[in-house]
Amino acid sequence: MAERNLQHEIRLALGTDTRVVLFRNTTGFYKHEGRSISYGVGGPGGADLLGMLSPSGRFVALEIKTDRGQLTDDQERFLNLVRRRGGFATVVRSVDDARAAIDRACSGASE
């Protein structure tokens, strides 16, 4: 399954979980009038899904990868930054992984 399809399935599955709200984080760069402009939270390493837990407001970052997908250095740095600042950040490879990650996040884990 493609990463984009997996992300869609995870968004649908977690969309009914009242403990978390998640947003798709589109990141990248483009050139405009000779300048490089980045967009998205965290630049090219920003996690695929970002959000917060309810009621605490704790920041959540989920990086979605297929079974064979590997983190880039930028993605690893972003996830570590979130953890160091008290948020929850992890890689998920299935809907079940994503549900388990939210359970861990709600229990106070950093990942």
Gaussian input, Z-matrix of N, CA and C with variables (Angstrom, degrees):
# hf/3-21g

backbone

0 1
 N
 C     1     B1
 C     2     B2     1     A1
 N     3     B3     2     A2     1     D1
 C     4     B4     3     A3     2     D2
 C     5     B5     4     A4     3     D3
 N     6     B6     5     A5     4     D4
 C     7     B7     6     A6     5     D5
 C     8     B8     7     A7     6     D6
 N     9     B9     8     A8     7     D7
 C    10    B10     9     A9     8     D8
 C    11    B11    10    A10     9     D9
 N    12    B12    11    A11    10    D10
 C    13    B13    12    A12    11    D11
 C    14    B14    13    A13    12    D12
 N    15    B15    14    A14    13    D13
 C    16    B16    15    A15    14    D14
 C    17    B17    16    A16    15    D15
 N    18    B18    17    A17    16    D16
 C    19    B19    18    A18    17    D17
 C    20    B20    19    A19    18    D18
 N    21    B21    20    A20    19    D19
 C    22    B22    21    A21    20    D20
 C    23    B23    22    A22    21    D21
 N    24    B24    23    A23    22    D22
 C    25    B25    24    A24    23    D23
 C    26    B26    25    A25    24    D24
 N    27    B27    26    A26    25    D25
 C    28    B28    27    A27    26    D26
 C    29    B29    28    A28    27    D27
 N    30    B30    29    A29    28    D28
 C    31    B31    30    A30    29    D29
 C    32    B32    31    A31    30    D30
 N    33    B33    32    A32    31    D31
 C    34    B34    33    A33    32    D32
 C    35    B35    34    A34    33    D33
 N    36    B36    35    A35    34    D34
 C    37    B37    36    A36    35    D35
 C    38    B38    37    A37    36    D36
 N    39    B39    38    A38    37    D37
 C    40    B40    39    A39    38    D38
 C    41    B41    40    A40    39    D39
 N    42    B42    41    A41    40    D40
 C    43    B43    42    A42    41    D41
 C    44    B44    43    A43    42    D42
 N    45    B45    44    A44    43    D43
 C    46    B46    45    A45    44    D44
 C    47    B47    46    A46    45    D45
 N    48    B48    47    A47    46    D46
 C    49    B49    48    A48    47    D47
 C    50    B50    49    A49    48    D48
 N    51    B51    50    A50    49    D49
 C    52    B52    51    A51    50    D50
 C    53    B53    52    A52    51    D51
 N    54    B54    53    A53    52    D52
 C    55    B55    54    A54    53    D53
 C    56    B56    55    A55    54    D54
 N    57    B57    56    A56    55    D55
 C    58    B58    57    A57    56    D56
 C    59    B59    58    A58    57    D57
 N    60    B60    59    A59    58    D58
 C    61    B61    60    A60    59    D59
 C    62    B62    61    A61    60    D60
 N    63    B63    62    A62    61    D61
 C    64    B64    63    A63    62    D62
 C    65    B65    64    A64    63    D63
 N    66    B66    65    A65    64    D64
 C    67    B67    66    A66    65    D65
 C    68    B68    67    A67    66    D66
 N    69    B69    68    A68    67    D67
 C    70    B70    69    A69    68    D68
 C    71    B71    70    A70    69    D69
 N    72    B72    71    A71    70    D70
 C    73    B73    72    A72    71    D71
 C    74    B74    73    A73    72    D72
 N    75    B75    74    A74    73    D73
 C    76    B76    75    A75    74    D74
 C    77    B77    76    A76    75    D75
 N    78    B78    77    A77    76    D76
 C    79    B79    78    A78    77    D77
 C    80    B80    79    A79    78    D78
 N    81    B81    80    A80    79    D79
 C    82    B82    81    A81    80    D80
 C    83    B83    82    A82    81    D81
 N    84    B84    83    A83    82    D82
 C    85    B85    84    A84    83    D83
 C    86    B86    85    A85    84    D84
 N    87    B87    86    A86    85    D85
 C    88    B88    87    A87    86    D86
 C    89    B89    88    A88    87    D87
 N    90    B90    89    A89    88    D88
 C    91    B91    90    A90    89    D89
 C    92    B92    91    A91    90    D90
 N    93    B93    92    A92    91    D91
 C    94    B94    93    A93    92    D92
 C    95    B95    94    A94    93    D93
 N    96    B96    95    A95    94    D94
 C    97    B97    96    A96    95    D95
 C    98    B98    97    A97    96    D96
 N    99    B99    98    A98    97    D97
 C   100   B100    99    A99    98    D98
 C   101   B101   100   A100    99    D99
 N   102   B102   101   A101   100   D100
 C   103   B103   102   A102   101   D101
 C   104   B104   103   A103   102   D102
 N   105   B105   104   A104   103   D103
 C   106   B106   105   A105   104   D104
 C   107   B107   106   A106   105   D105
 N   108   B108   107   A107   106   D106
 C   109   B109   108   A108   107   D107
 C   110   B110   109   A109   108   D108
 N   111   B111   110   A110   109   D109
 C   112   B112   111   A111   110   D110
 C   113   B113   112   A112   111   D111
 N   114   B114   113   A113   112   D112
 C   115   B115   114   A114   113   D113
 C   116   B116   115   A115   114   D114
 N   117   B117   116   A116   115   D115
 C   118   B118   117   A117   116   D116
 C   119   B119   118   A118   117   D117
 N   120   B120   119   A119   118   D118
 C   121   B121   120   A120   119   D119
 C   122   B122   121   A121   120   D120
 N   123   B123   122   A122   121   D121
 C   124   B124   123   A123   122   D122
 C   125   B125   124   A124   123   D123
 N   126   B126   125   A125   124   D124
 C   127   B127   126   A126   125   D125
 C   128   B128   127   A127   126   D126
 N   129   B129   128   A128   127   D127
 C   130   B130   129   A129   128   D128
 C   131   B131   130   A130   129   D129
 N   132   B132   131   A131   130   D130
 C   133   B133   132   A132   131   D131
 C   134   B134   133   A133   132   D132
 N   135   B135   134   A134   133   D133
 C   136   B136   135   A135   134   D134
 C   137   B137   136   A136   135   D135
 N   138   B138   137   A137   136   D136
 C   139   B139   138   A138   137   D137
 C   140   B140   139   A139   138   D138
 N   141   B141   140   A140   139   D139
 C   142   B142   141   A141   140   D140
 C   143   B143   142   A142   141   D141
 N   144   B144   143   A143   142   D142
 C   145   B145   144   A144   143   D143
 C   146   B146   145   A145   144   D144
 N   147   B147   146   A146   145   D145
 C   148   B148   147   A147   146   D146
 C   149   B149   148   A148   147   D147
 N   150   B150   149   A149   148   D148
 C   151   B151   150   A150   149   D149
 C   152   B152   151   A151   150   D150
 N   153   B153   152   A152   151   D151
 C   154   B154   153   A153   152   D152
 C   155   B155   154   A154   153   D153
 N   156   B156   155   A155   154   D154
 C   157   B157   156   A156   155   D155
 C   158   B158   157   A157   156   D156
 N   159   B159   158   A158   157   D157
 C   160   B160   159   A159   158   D158
 C   161   B161   160   A160   159   D159
 N   162   B162   161   A161   160   D160
 C   163   B163   162   A162   161   D161
 C   164   B164   163   A163   162   D162
 N   165   B165   164   A164   163   D163
 C   166   B166   165   A165   164   D164
 C   167   B167   166   A166   165   D165
 N   168   B168   167   A167   166   D166
 C   169   B169   168   A168   167   D167
 C   170   B170   169   A169   168   D168
 N   171   B171   170   A170   169   D169
 C   172   B172   171   A171   170   D170
 C   173   B173   172   A172   171   D171
 N   174   B174   173   A173   172   D172
 C   175   B175   174   A174   173   D173
 C   176   B176   175   A175   174   D174
 N   177   B177   176   A176   175   D175
 C   178   B178   177   A177   176   D176
 C   179   B179   178   A178   177   D177
 N   180   B180   179   A179   178   D178
 C   181   B181   180   A180   179   D179
 C   182   B182   181   A181   180   D180
 N   183   B183   182   A182   181   D181
 C   184   B184   183   A183   182   D182
 C   185   B185   184   A184   183   D183
 N   186   B186   185   A185   184   D184
 C   187   B187   186   A186   185   D185
 C   188   B188   187   A187   186   D186
 N   189   B189   188   A188   187   D187
 C   190   B190   189   A189   188   D188
 C   191   B191   190   A190   189   D189
 N   192   B192   191   A191   190   D190
 C   193   B193   192   A192   191   D191
 C   194   B194   193   A193   192   D192
 N   195   B195   194   A194   193   D193
 C   196   B196   195   A195   194   D194
 C   197   B197   196   A196   195   D195
 N   198   B198   197   A197   196   D196
 C   199   B199   198   A198   197   D197
 C   200   B200   199   A199   198   D198
 N   201   B201   200   A200   199   D199
 C   202   B202   201   A201   200   D200
 C   203   B203   202   A202   201   D201
 N   204   B204   203   A203   202   D202
 C   205   B205   204   A204   203   D203
 C   206   B206   205   A205   204   D204
 N   207   B207   206   A206   205   D205
 C   208   B208   207   A207   206   D206
 C   209   B209   208   A208   207   D207
 N   210   B210   209   A209   208   D208
 C   211   B211   210   A210   209   D209
 C   212   B212   211   A211   210   D210
 N   213   B213   212   A212   211   D211
 C   214   B214   213   A213   212   D212
 C   215   B215   214   A214   213   D213
 N   216   B216   215   A215   214   D214
 C   217   B217   216   A216   215   D215
 C   218   B218   217   A217   216   D216
 N   219   B219   218   A218   217   D217
 C   220   B220   219   A219   218   D218
 C   221   B221   220   A220   219   D219
 N   222   B222   221   A221   220   D220
 C   223   B223   222   A222   221   D221
 C   224   B224   223   A223   222   D222
 N   225   B225   224   A224   223   D223
 C   226   B226   225   A225   224   D224
 C   227   B227   226   A226   225   D225
 N   228   B228   227   A227   226   D226
 C   229   B229   228   A228   227   D227
 C   230   B230   229   A229   228   D228
 N   231   B231   230   A230   229   D229
 C   232   B232   231   A231   230   D230
 C   233   B233   232   A232   231   D231
 N   234   B234   233   A233   232   D232
 C   235   B235   234   A234   233   D233
 C   236   B236   235   A235   234   D234
 N   237   B237   236   A236   235   D235
 C   238   B238   237   A237   236   D236
 C   239   B239   238   A238   237   D237
 N   240   B240   239   A239   238   D238
 C   241   B241   240   A240   239   D239
 C   242   B242   241   A241   240   D240
 N   243   B243   242   A242   241   D241
 C   244   B244   243   A243   242   D242
 C   245   B245   244   A244   243   D243
 N   246   B246   245   A245   244   D244
 C   247   B247   246   A246   245   D245
 C   248   B248   247   A247   246   D246
 N   249   B249   248   A248   247   D247
 C   250   B250   249   A249   248   D248
 C   251   B251   250   A250   249   D249
 N   252   B252   251   A251   250   D250
 C   253   B253   252   A252   251   D251
 C   254   B254   253   A253   252   D252
 N   255   B255   254   A254   253   D253
 C   256   B256   255   A255   254   D254
 C   257   B257   256   A256   255   D255
 N   258   B258   257   A257   256   D256
 C   259   B259   258   A258   257   D257
 C   260   B260   259   A259   258   D258
 N   261   B261   260   A260   259   D259
 C   262   B262   261   A261   260   D260
 C   263   B263   262   A262   261   D261
 N   264   B264   263   A263   262   D262
 C   265   B265   264   A264   263   D263
 C   266   B266   265   A265   264   D264
 N   267   B267   266   A266   265   D265
 C   268   B268   267   A267   266   D266
 C   269   B269   268   A268   267   D267
 N   270   B270   269   A269   268   D268
 C   271   B271   270   A270   269   D269
 C   272   B272   271   A271   270   D270
 N   273   B273   272   A272   271   D271
 C   274   B274   273   A273   272   D272
 C   275   B275   274   A274   273   D273
 N   276   B276   275   A275   274   D274
 C   277   B277   276   A276   275   D275
 C   278   B278   277   A277   276   D276
 N   279   B279   278   A278   277   D277
 C   280   B280   279   A279   278   D278
 C   281   B281   280   A280   279   D279
 N   282   B282   281   A281   280   D280
 C   283   B283   282   A282   281   D281
 C   284   B284   283   A283   282   D282
 N   285   B285   284   A284   283   D283
 C   286   B286   285   A285   284   D284
 C   287   B287   286   A286   285   D285
 N   288   B288   287   A287   286   D286
 C   289   B289   288   A288   287   D287
 C   290   B290   289   A289   288   D288
 N   291   B291   290   A290   289   D289
 C   292   B292   291   A291   290   D290
 C   293   B293   292   A292   291   D291
 N   294   B294   293   A293   292   D292
 C   295   B295   294   A294   293   D293
 C   296   B296   295   A295   294   D294
 N   297   B297   296   A296   295   D295
 C   298   B298   297   A297   296   D296
 C   299   B299   298   A298   297   D297
 N   300   B300   299   A299   298   D298
 C   301   B301   300   A300   299   D299
 C   302   B302   301   A301   300   D300
 N   303   B303   302   A302   301   D301
 C   304   B304   303   A303   302   D302
 C   305   B305   304   A304   303   D303
 N   306   B306   305   A305   304   D304
 C   307   B307   306   A306   305   D305
 C   308   B308   307   A307   306   D306
 N   309   B309   308   A308   307   D307
 C   310   B310   309   A309   308   D308
 C   311   B311   310   A310   309   D309
 N   312   B312   311   A311   310   D310
 C   313   B313   312   A312   311   D311
 C   314   B314   313   A313   312   D312
 N   315   B315   314   A314   313   D313
 C   316   B316   315   A315   314   D314
 C   317   B317   316   A316   315   D315
 N   318   B318   317   A317   316   D316
 C   319   B319   318   A318   317   D317
 C   320   B320   319   A319   318   D318
 N   321   B321   320   A320   319   D319
 C   322   B322   321   A321   320   D320
 C   323   B323   322   A322   321   D321
 N   324   B324   323   A323   322   D322
 C   325   B325   324   A324   323   D323
 C   326   B326   325   A325   324   D324
 N   327   B327   326   A326   325   D325
 C   328   B328   327   A327   326   D326
 C   329   B329   328   A328   327   D327
 N   330   B330   329   A329   328   D328
 C   331   B331   330   A330   329   D329
 C   332   B332   331   A331   330   D330

   B1=1.4527
   B2=1.5341
   B3=1.2961
   B4=1.4621
   B5=1.5304
   B6=1.3261
   B7=1.4638
   B8=1.5335
   B9=1.3041
   B10=1.4676
   B11=1.5290
   B12=1.3355
   B13=1.4691
   B14=1.5236
   B15=1.3218
   B16=1.4603
   B17=1.5254
   B18=1.3205
   B19=1.4684
   B20=1.5310
   B21=1.3091
   B22=1.4694
   B23=1.5316
   B24=1.3236
   B25=1.4664
   B26=1.5265
   B27=1.3254
   B28=1.4653
   B29=1.5271
   B30=1.3187
   B31=1.4657
   B32=1.5268
   B33=1.3206
   B34=1.4694
   B35=1.5238
   B36=1.3169
   B37=1.4682
   B38=1.5252
   B39=1.3310
   B40=1.4667
   B41=1.5201
   B42=1.3198
   B43=1.4622
   B44=1.5143
   B45=1.3154
   B46=1.4704
   B47=1.5263
   B48=1.3347
   B49=1.4740
   B50=1.5241
   B51=1.3205
   B52=1.4652
   B53=1.5297
   B54=1.3258
   B55=1.4728
   B56=1.5166
   B57=1.3370
   B58=1.4631
   B59=1.5228
   B60=1.3268
   B61=1.4671
   B62=1.5269
   B63=1.3332
   B64=1.4619
   B65=1.5268
   B66=1.3209
   B67=1.4535
   B68=1.5240
   B69=1.3073
   B70=1.4574
   B71=1.5253
   B72=1.3123
   B73=1.4604
   B74=1.5275
   B75=1.3074
   B76=1.4563
   B77=1.5245
   B78=1.3189
   B79=1.4581
   B80=1.5222
   B81=1.3102
   B82=1.4512
   B83=1.5138
   B84=1.3098
   B85=1.4625
   B86=1.5175
   B87=1.3015
   B88=1.4578
   B89=1.5168
   B90=1.3091
   B91=1.4623
   B92=1.5213
   B93=1.3291
   B94=1.4542
   B95=1.5134
   B96=1.2910
   B97=1.4658
   B98=1.5304
   B99=1.3353
   B100=1.4535
   B101=1.5169
   B102=1.3203
   B103=1.4695
   B104=1.5226
   B105=1.3266
   B106=1.4601
   B107=1.5176
   B108=1.3165
   B109=1.4569
   B110=1.5219
   B111=1.3312
   B112=1.4633
   B113=1.5226
   B114=1.3236
   B115=1.4552
   B116=1.5170
   B117=1.3218
   B118=1.4534
   B119=1.5165
   B120=1.3160
   B121=1.4632
   B122=1.5204
   B123=1.3226
   B124=1.4568
   B125=1.5135
   B126=1.3213
   B127=1.4560
   B128=1.5156
   B129=1.3288
   B130=1.4650
   B131=1.5301
   B132=1.3134
   B133=1.4588
   B134=1.5107
   B135=1.3349
   B136=1.4590
   B137=1.5170
   B138=1.3268
   B139=1.4675
   B140=1.5239
   B141=1.3266
   B142=1.4620
   B143=1.5266
   B144=1.3221
   B145=1.4596
   B146=1.5184
   B147=1.3228
   B148=1.4594
   B149=1.5161
   B150=1.3184
   B151=1.4502
   B152=1.5086
   B153=1.3347
   B154=1.4555
   B155=1.5168
   B156=1.3224
   B157=1.4564
   B158=1.5176
   B159=1.3137
   B160=1.4564
   B161=1.5254
   B162=1.2978
   B163=1.4594
   B164=1.5287
   B165=1.3148
   B166=1.4693
   B167=1.5264
   B168=1.3130
   B169=1.4557
   B170=1.5189
   B171=1.3187
   B172=1.4699
   B173=1.5235
   B174=1.3253
   B175=1.4598
   B176=1.5185
   B177=1.3328
   B178=1.4644
   B179=1.5271
   B180=1.3298
   B181=1.4651
   B182=1.5241
   B183=1.3286
   B184=1.4579
   B185=1.5265
   B186=1.3098
   B187=1.4628
   B188=1.5228
   B189=1.3065
   B190=1.4541
   B191=1.5211
   B192=1.3230
   B193=1.4584
   B194=1.5268
   B195=1.3137
   B196=1.4598
   B197=1.5302
   B198=1.3097
   B199=1.4705
   B200=1.5192
   B201=1.3107
   B202=1.4638
   B203=1.5192
   B204=1.3200
   B205=1.4534
   B206=1.5229
   B207=1.3159
   B208=1.4709
   B209=1.5265
   B210=1.3180
   B211=1.4621
   B212=1.5219
   B213=1.3212
   B214=1.4577
   B215=1.5266
   B216=1.3077
   B217=1.4698
   B218=1.5228
   B219=1.3296
   B220=1.4737
   B221=1.5214
   B222=1.3194
   B223=1.4619
   B224=1.5230
   B225=1.3214
   B226=1.4662
   B227=1.5267
   B228=1.3169
   B229=1.4742
   B230=1.5257
   B231=1.3280
   B232=1.4649
   B233=1.5233
   B234=1.3278
   B235=1.4666
   B236=1.5276
   B237=1.3212
   B238=1.4690
   B239=1.5213
   B240=1.3248
   B241=1.4621
   B242=1.5283
   B243=1.3119
   B244=1.4681
   B245=1.5219
   B246=1.3241
   B247=1.4730
   B248=1.5237
   B249=1.3383
   B250=1.4773
   B251=1.5203
   B252=1.3083
   B253=1.4661
   B254=1.5219
   B255=1.3390
   B256=1.4649
   B257=1.5124
   B258=1.3256
   B259=1.4531
   B260=1.5170
   B261=1.3033
   B262=1.4592
   B263=1.5181
   B264=1.3222
   B265=1.4639
   B266=1.5125
   B267=1.3310
   B268=1.4588
   B269=1.5188
   B270=1.3198
   B271=1.4653
   B272=1.5250
   B273=1.3320
   B274=1.4626
   B275=1.5230
   B276=1.3305
   B277=1.4629
   B278=1.5287
   B279=1.3395
   B280=1.4646
   B281=1.5219
   B282=1.3237
   B283=1.4673
   B284=1.5272
   B285=1.3280
   B286=1.4683
   B287=1.5261
   B288=1.3423
   B289=1.4773
   B290=1.5227
   B291=1.3275
   B292=1.4640
   B293=1.5284
   B294=1.3145
   B295=1.4793
   B296=1.5273
   B297=1.3300
   B298=1.4668
   B299=1.5274
   B300=1.3264
   B301=1.4646
   B302=1.5238
   B303=1.3181
   B304=1.4693
   B305=1.5236
   B306=1.3157
   B307=1.4728
   B308=1.5273
   B309=1.3530
   B310=1.4707
   B311=1.5222
   B312=1.3054
   B313=1.4689
   B314=1.5253
   B315=1.3231
   B316=1.4701
   B317=1.5223
   B318=1.3193
   B319=1.4683
   B320=1.5335
   B321=1.3331
   B322=1.4610
   B323=1.5170
   B324=1.3311
   B325=1.4739
   B326=1.5159
   B327=1.3352
   B328=1.4671
   B329=1.5167
   B330=1.2714
   B331=1.4524
   B332=1.4786
   A1=108.68
   A2=116.13
   A3=121.11
   A4=110.13
   A5=115.21
   A6=120.99
   A7=111.69
   A8=116.47
   A9=121.07
   A10=110.71
   A11=117.90
   A12=121.57
   A13=111.21
   A14=115.55
   A15=120.04
   A16=110.55
   A17=116.05
   A18=119.80
   A19=110.59
   A20=117.09
   A21=121.31
   A22=110.79
   A23=117.15
   A24=120.73
   A25=111.44
   A26=116.93
   A27=120.96
   A28=110.48
   A29=117.01
   A30=120.27
   A31=111.02
   A32=116.93
   A33=120.35
   A34=111.06
   A35=117.02
   A36=121.21
   A37=111.89
   A38=117.10
   A39=119.80
   A40=112.85
   A41=116.09
   A42=119.82
   A43=113.85
   A44=117.31
   A45=121.17
   A46=112.52
   A47=116.86
   A48=121.46
   A49=108.36
   A50=116.18
   A51=120.92
   A52=113.58
   A53=117.41
   A54=120.22
   A55=112.84
   A56=117.82
   A57=120.73
   A58=110.21
   A59=114.77
   A60=121.19
   A61=106.18
   A62=116.02
   A63=121.17
   A64=110.37
   A65=114.98
   A66=122.31
   A67=108.91
   A68=117.03
   A69=122.11
   A70=108.41
   A71=116.44
   A72=122.17
   A73=109.42
   A74=116.00
   A75=120.75
   A76=108.07
   A77=116.79
   A78=120.88
   A79=110.35
   A80=115.41
   A81=119.72
   A82=112.72
   A83=115.33
   A84=124.16
   A85=109.21
   A86=115.90
   A87=120.00
   A88=108.43
   A89=115.09
   A90=121.84
   A91=108.42
   A92=115.57
   A93=121.29
   A94=108.09
   A95=115.59
   A96=121.69
   A97=111.34
   A98=115.08
   A99=120.87
   A100=115.60
   A101=117.39
   A102=120.28
   A103=109.94
   A104=116.09
   A105=121.27
   A106=108.55
   A107=115.91
   A108=121.30
   A109=107.98
   A110=116.77
   A111=120.28
   A112=109.19
   A113=115.73
   A114=120.36
   A115=109.15
   A116=115.17
   A117=121.75
   A118=111.19
   A119=116.05
   A120=121.73
   A121=109.30
   A122=116.18
   A123=121.08
   A124=114.33
   A125=117.29
   A126=119.19
   A127=111.51
   A128=117.73
   A129=119.99
   A130=114.11
   A131=119.82
   A132=121.79
   A133=113.98
   A134=117.30
   A135=120.92
   A136=112.00
   A137=116.56
   A138=121.67
   A139=111.18
   A140=115.83
   A141=122.21
   A142=113.03
   A143=116.92
   A144=121.18
   A145=108.96
   A146=115.80
   A147=122.54
   A148=108.69
   A149=115.69
   A150=117.54
   A151=112.16
   A152=114.27
   A153=119.97
   A154=110.40
   A155=112.86
   A156=120.36
   A157=109.35
   A158=115.16
   A159=121.16
   A160=107.89
   A161=120.70
   A162=127.19
   A163=114.00
   A164=118.77
   A165=121.01
   A166=113.92
   A167=117.95
   A168=121.01
   A169=113.25
   A170=117.28
   A171=121.32
   A172=110.76
   A173=116.07
   A174=123.10
   A175=110.67
   A176=116.36
   A177=123.22
   A178=108.71
   A179=116.66
   A180=122.50
   A181=108.67
   A182=116.18
   A183=121.43
   A184=108.98
   A185=116.05
   A186=121.99
   A187=107.14
   A188=117.28
   A189=122.01
   A190=109.58
   A191=114.47
   A192=121.79
   A193=109.50
   A194=116.18
   A195=120.43
   A196=108.33
   A197=116.95
   A198=120.96
   A199=112.69
   A200=117.28
   A201=121.42
   A202=113.95
   A203=117.42
   A204=121.19
   A205=112.92
   A206=116.03
   A207=122.85
   A208=109.65
   A209=115.90
   A210=120.73
   A211=110.33
   A212=116.06
   A213=120.25
   A214=107.81
   A215=116.88
   A216=120.35
   A217=110.67
   A218=117.76
   A219=121.25
   A220=111.24
   A221=117.51
   A222=120.64
   A223=111.34
   A224=116.44
   A225=120.66
   A226=110.59
   A227=116.98
   A228=120.97
   A229=111.29
   A230=116.88
   A231=120.06
   A232=111.04
   A233=117.68
   A234=120.76
   A235=110.90
   A236=117.16
   A237=120.37
   A238=111.57
   A239=117.89
   A240=121.16
   A241=110.55
   A242=116.64
   A243=120.55
   A244=110.14
   A245=117.23
   A246=120.83
   A247=111.51
   A248=116.53
   A249=119.69
   A250=111.97
   A251=117.59
   A252=121.89
   A253=113.24
   A254=117.22
   A255=120.60
   A256=115.70
   A257=117.40
   A258=120.47
   A259=111.20
   A260=114.84
   A261=122.24
   A262=107.85
   A263=117.22
   A264=121.53
   A265=109.92
   A266=115.93
   A267=120.23
   A268=111.10
   A269=114.67
   A270=122.72
   A271=107.33
   A272=116.41
   A273=120.99
   A274=108.66
   A275=115.63
   A276=121.20
   A277=113.61
   A278=115.84
   A279=120.30
   A280=108.61
   A281=115.07
   A282=119.78
   A283=109.38
   A284=117.42
   A285=120.31
   A286=111.32
   A287=117.31
   A288=121.00
   A289=110.63
   A290=115.84
   A291=120.30
   A292=110.88
   A293=116.69
   A294=119.80
   A295=110.74
   A296=116.74
   A297=120.81
   A298=110.80
   A299=117.19
   A300=120.92
   A301=110.62
   A302=117.36
   A303=119.97
   A304=110.09
   A305=117.95
   A306=120.63
   A307=110.18
   A308=116.58
   A309=120.38
   A310=111.22
   A311=116.53
   A312=120.52
   A313=110.84
   A314=116.18
   A315=119.88
   A316=112.23
   A317=116.79
   A318=120.25
   A319=111.76
   A320=117.00
   A321=120.15
   A322=115.17
   A323=117.90
   A324=120.25
   A325=110.19
   A326=116.37
   A327=120.53
   A328=110.02
   A329=115.98
   A330=131.40
   A331=107.50
   D1=139.41
   D2=178.97
   D3=-71.88
   D4=149.88
   D5=-179.64
   D6=-56.26
   D7=-39.61
   D8=-179.18
   D9=-62.94
   D10=-40.04
   D11=178.22
   D12=-68.72
   D13=-39.98
   D14=177.35
   D15=-62.50
   D16=-43.28
   D17=177.77
   D18=-58.50
   D19=-42.88
   D20=179.01
   D21=-61.03
   D22=-45.45
   D23=179.13
   D24=-62.16
   D25=-41.24
   D26=179.58
   D27=-65.70
   D28=-42.95
   D29=178.61
   D30=-60.81
   D31=-41.48
   D32=177.90
   D33=-65.05
   D34=-45.50
   D35=-177.51
   D36=-65.23
   D37=-42.71
   D38=-177.44
   D39=-84.36
   D40=-10.71
   D41=179.64
   D42=-63.97
   D43=-19.09
   D44=178.70
   D45=-99.10
   D46=-1.07
   D47=-179.99
   D48=-86.20
   D49=109.51
   D50=-175.51
   D51=-71.55
   D52=-6.91
   D53=179.54
   D54=-80.88
   D55=-12.28
   D56=-173.70
   D57=-145.45
   D58=147.29
   D59=169.17
   D60=-124.12
   D61=131.31
   D62=-175.93
   D63=-125.50
   D64=148.12
   D65=178.48
   D66=-127.88
   D67=142.27
   D68=175.30
   D69=-72.28
   D70=131.17
   D71=-178.30
   D72=-109.17
   D73=100.26
   D74=178.02
   D75=-87.53
   D76=124.56
   D77=-177.49
   D78=-125.17
   D79=159.36
   D80=175.86
   D81=163.22
   D82=-169.34
   D83=179.61
   D84=-134.24
   D85=150.71
   D86=168.54
   D87=-148.49
   D88=161.04
   D89=179.48
   D90=-100.80
   D91=134.65
   D92=176.55
   D93=-138.33
   D94=117.37
   D95=179.25
   D96=50.21
   D97=43.21
   D98=176.23
   D99=83.03
   D100=-1.26
   D101=179.45
   D102=-108.28
   D103=143.83
   D104=173.68
   D105=-87.25
   D106=129.33
   D107=-179.22
   D108=-124.06
   D109=127.30
   D110=177.25
   D111=-100.02
   D112=153.30
   D113=177.06
   D114=-139.93
   D115=160.40
   D116=-177.80
   D117=93.46
   D118=154.95
   D119=179.78
   D120=-73.93
   D121=122.06
   D122=177.21
   D123=88.63
   D124=4.91
   D125=179.93
   D126=64.07
   D127=-151.06
   D128=-174.85
   D129=-66.18
   D130=-13.88
   D131=179.44
   D132=-98.09
   D133=-3.02
   D134=-177.61
   D135=-60.42
   D136=141.11
   D137=-178.24
   D138=-64.01
   D139=155.75
   D140=-177.04
   D141=-65.46
   D142=-41.91
   D143=179.49
   D144=-122.10
   D145=129.79
   D146=178.83
   D147=-125.46
   D148=147.37
   D149=179.00
   D150=-175.31
   D151=-157.30
   D152=-178.25
   D153=-148.16
   D154=153.13
   D155=177.22
   D156=-86.34
   D157=151.58
   D158=175.48
   D159=-113.71
   D160=135.10
   D161=7.26
   D162=-95.75
   D163=0.91
   D164=-171.14
   D165=-71.53
   D166=-29.21
   D167=-175.66
   D168=81.31
   D169=8.05
   D170=-179.70
   D171=-60.08
   D172=135.67
   D173=-178.45
   D174=-72.14
   D175=138.23
   D176=179.92
   D177=-127.85
   D178=134.58
   D179=176.07
   D180=-130.52
   D181=121.00
   D182=177.97
   D183=-116.28
   D184=119.11
   D185=175.00
   D186=-96.77
   D187=121.55
   D188=-175.38
   D189=-97.19
   D190=127.90
   D191=178.54
   D192=-135.37
   D193=147.95
   D194=172.24
   D195=-74.86
   D196=177.95
   D197=-179.36
   D198=-54.21
   D199=-35.87
   D200=-177.23
   D201=-98.53
   D202=-7.97
   D203=-175.42
   D204=-64.82
   D205=141.77
   D206=179.74
   D207=-118.50
   D208=146.26
   D209=176.02
   D210=-71.00
   D211=142.74
   D212=169.46
   D213=-81.71
   D214=166.42
   D215=176.35
   D216=-59.82
   D217=-40.97
   D218=179.07
   D219=-62.81
   D220=-40.73
   D221=178.94
   D222=-65.74
   D223=-41.90
   D224=177.68
   D225=-61.58
   D226=-43.27
   D227=178.42
   D228=-61.81
   D229=-42.49
   D230=179.82
   D231=-63.12
   D232=-47.65
   D233=-179.98
   D234=-60.97
   D235=-41.32
   D236=178.41
   D237=-65.39
   D238=-37.79
   D239=177.41
   D240=-61.40
   D241=-45.74
   D242=178.95
   D243=-59.18
   D244=-44.96
   D245=-179.81
   D246=-63.39
   D247=-44.46
   D248=-179.36
   D249=-62.38
   D250=-28.53
   D251=-178.57
   D252=-92.76
   D253=8.75
   D254=174.01
   D255=96.48
   D256=1.50
   D257=178.19
   D258=-87.16
   D259=178.97
   D260=177.36
   D261=-110.13
   D262=128.03
   D263=-178.55
   D264=-142.73
   D265=133.90
   D266=-179.86
   D267=-159.64
   D268=167.99
   D269=173.10
   D270=-98.13
   D271=135.79
   D272=175.68
   D273=-124.20
   D274=142.21
   D275=-175.92
   D276=-121.45
   D277=5.22
   D278=178.51
   D279=-163.89
   D280=170.26
   D281=175.79
   D282=-62.76
   D283=-41.88
   D284=178.92
   D285=-62.12
   D286=-40.72
   D287=175.36
   D288=-58.37
   D289=-43.80
   D290=-177.74
   D291=-64.93
   D292=-43.20
   D293=178.14
   D294=-62.86
   D295=-43.62
   D296=178.54
   D297=-64.26
   D298=-36.66
   D299=178.84
   D300=-63.12
   D301=-42.33
   D302=179.07
   D303=-66.52
   D304=-37.20
   D305=174.98
   D306=-58.86
   D307=-45.86
   D308=179.35
   D309=-65.00
   D310=-41.61
   D311=179.48
   D312=-60.76
   D313=-42.29
   D314=179.69
   D315=-67.74
   D316=-25.18
   D317=179.54
   D318=-83.01
   D319=-4.75
   D320=176.59
   D321=102.44
   D322=0.57
   D323=179.07
   D324=-65.91
   D325=154.71
   D326=174.91
   D327=-99.16
   D328=-19.45
   D329=178.13
   D330=106.45

